[in-house]
């Protein structure tokens, strides 16, 4: 699809048709990425996206994400007070 750059103040912009935005799953906030001379518009990734699913998967495998930690020299030697 060809389109033209339009002036927006001192910048330039591109108008995206609504069906194209919907098909790409874009929201009001997007990421712009430069790849090999092309500007790519991507949907933003939500912080911690997928964490709940990962925690549920660990729970199903009966693994606690915070347990156990790898032992260190402090765990293997006796402490003196």
Secondary structure, 3 states (H helix, E strand, C coil): CCCCCEEECCEEECCCCHHHHHHHCCCCCEEEEEECCEEEEEECCCCCCCHHHHHHHHHHCCCCCCCCCCCCHHHHCCCCC
